[in-house]
Amino acid sequence: MTTEILLVVLAVAVVLLGVGGSLLVRRGRGELPPTPESLAETEAEIHHPEQLAEATDTVERPESPQGRLVRLRARLARSNSTLGQGLLAILGRSTLDEDAWTEIEETLLAADVGVGPTTELVDRLRTRLRVEGVHDPAAARVALREELLALVDPSLDRSLRSTGADGRPGVVLVVGVNGTGKTTTVGRLARVLVAEERTVVLGAADTFRAAAADQLQTWGERVGAGVVRGPEGGDPASVGFEAVQRGIADGADVVLVDTAGRLHTKAGLMDELGKVKRVIEKQAPVTEVLLVIDATTGQNGLTQARVFGEVTDVTGIVLTKLDGTARGGIVVAVQRELGVPVKYVGLGEGPDDLAPFDAEEFVDALLG
């Protein structure tokens, strides 16, 4: 009897050891939640706060500015090569007759440069080539680059006005029609600002699209920004107000407010957008109003720009989906329409596919 009991005890011990070992292995692999003891051991291994921060930090960091610039330049050159190649091919001819200049005008108009800027560019280029006696294609290319650069206007201030005054955060209001990529733009801007070691609060003032607040919440978690959201169908002005209030209370540097997409032809929706801005400014001045335009919409984007500009005093433009069109001239046209600069361009679907607009880089990309 004693022998049988001993055998049973030994069998149970073997089973327990096997289960315990399995649990230890699974816990080490992260398959089981940690115990208080294992947490204590882990904490004891981390002796410095900075090591702890590195161990628990899940916030995504953006691509380096240099790497992003190289990649975006390549995409821009590929997507807009039609315009530059077409112009250079015409200017490379042995003679430039009226038919050639007509082709240049048509190429510029097809690229959405606009009638006014196209006429201005052609007149200046014709005069310059004639006065300087330019017949060499390389010299013609230099002249074209300089005239295109003058149209894009490198002297415009393209910095993001995101600094507040009197201890209050800068407030950036992002507006535009449906489907232009406003929420994604807000998330990408937050990513860049956080990488610059600035604290950010996101306001999900698009209360009409159910997924918008969730999308912004995800961005906030990814980049390390706080998010203020309201009930679905709630008052967007209240959400904007609370976001700025939260930014002030938390001592945040910047508050980015996402707004609902609205048709520029709907007066009621546009009036509501004006209300959002007025209510926000009871807490702190809006330092920047970014209008997000889909570059593939062409001339329709100019109509949108005009109406939004009348309602909210747009201070800067974000052109998204520029990689999806060969009509890069929209940059020139929309700046002329509003009298404000293009500040950012979107050139893809990735989190780092938003870059500050640079006039010289843009023109060089057009010409290839």
Rosetta blueprint (number, residue, H / E / L):
1 M L
2 T H
3 T H
4 E H
5 I H
6 L H
7 L H
8 V H
9 V H
10 L H
11 A H
12 V H
13 A H
14 V H
15 V H
16 L H
17 L H
18 G H
19 V H
20 G H
21 G H
22 S H
23 L H
24 L H
25 V H
26 R H
27 R H
28 G H
29 R L
30 G L
31 E L
32 L L
33 P L
34 P L
35 T L
36 P H
37 E H
38 S H
39 L H
40 A H
41 E H
42 T H
43 E H
44 A H
45 E H
46 I L
47 H L
48 H L
49 P H
50 E H
51 Q H
52 L H
53 A H
54 E H
55 A H
56 T H
57 D L
58 T L
59 V L
60 E L
61 R L
62 P L
63 E L
64 S L
65 P H
66 Q H
67 G H
68 R H
69 L H
70 V H
71 R H
72 L H
73 R H
74 A H
75 R H
76 L H
77 A H
78 R H
79 S H
80 N L
81 S H
82 T H
83 L H
84 G H
85 Q H
86 G H
87 L H
88 L H
89 A H
90 I H
91 L H
92 G L
93 R L
94 S L
95 T L
96 L L
97 D L
98 E H
99 D H
100 A H
101 W H
102 T H
103 E H
104 I H
105 E H
106 E H
107 T H
108 L H
109 L H
110 A H
111 A L
112 D L
113 V L
114 G L
115 V H
116 G H
117 P H
118 T H
119 T H
120 E H
121 L H
122 V H
123 D H
124 R H
125 L H
126 R H
127 T H
128 R H
129 L H
130 R H
131 V H
132 E H
133 G L
134 V L
135 H L
136 D L
137 P H
138 A H
139 A H
140 A H
141 R H
142 V H
143 A H
144 L H
145 R H
146 E H
147 E H
148 L H
149 L H
150 A H
151 L H
152 V H
153 D L
154 P L
155 S L
156 L L
157 D L
158 R L
159 S L
160 L L
161 R L
162 S L
163 T L
164 G L
165 A L
166 D L
167 G L
168 R L
169 P L
170 G E
171 V E
172 V E
173 L E
174 V E
175 V E
176 G L
177 V L
178 N L
179 G L
180 T L
181 G L
182 K H
183 T H
184 T H
185 T H
186 V H
187 G H
188 R H
189 L H
190 A H
191 R H
192 V H
193 L H
194 V H
195 A H
196 E L
197 E L
198 R L
199 T L
200 V E
201 V E
202 L E
203 G E
204 A E
205 A E
206 D L
207 T L
208 F L
209 R L
210 A H
211 A H
212 A H
213 A H
214 D H
215 Q H
216 L H
217 Q H
218 T H
219 W H
220 G H
221 E H
222 R H
223 V H
224 G L
225 A L
226 G E
227 V E
228 V E
229 R E
230 G L
231 P L
232 E L
233 G L
234 G L
235 D L
236 P H
237 A H
238 S H
239 V H
240 G H
241 F H
242 E H
243 A H
244 V H
245 Q H
246 R H
247 G H
248 I H
249 A H
250 D H
251 G L
252 A L
253 D L
254 V E
255 V E
256 L E
257 V E
258 D E
259 T E
260 A L
261 G L
262 R L
263 L L
264 H L
265 T L
266 K L
267 A H
268 G H
269 L H
270 M H
271 D H
272 E H
273 L H
274 G H
275 K H
276 V H
277 K H
278 R H
279 V H
280 I H
281 E L
282 K L
283 Q L
284 A L
285 P L
286 V L
287 T L
288 E E
289 V E
290 L E
291 L E
292 V E
293 I E
294 D E
295 A H
296 T H
297 T H
298 G L
299 Q L
300 N H
301 G H
302 L H
303 T H
304 Q H
305 A H
306 R H
307 V H
308 F H
309 G H
310 E H
311 V H
312 T H
313 D L
314 V L
315 T L
316 G E
317 I E
318 V E
319 L E
320 T E
321 K L
322 L H
323 D H
324 G H
325 T L
326 A L
327 R L
328 G L
329 G L
330 I H
331 V H
332 V H
333 A H
334 V H
335 Q H
336 R H
337 E H
338 L H
339 G L
340 V L
341 P L
342 V E
343 K E
344 Y E
345 V E
346 G E
347 L L
348 G L
349 E L
350 G L
351 P L
352 D L
353 D L
354 L E
355 A E
356 P E
357 F L
358 D L
359 A H
360 E H
361 E H
362 F H
363 V H
364 D H
365 A H
366 L H
367 L H
368 G L
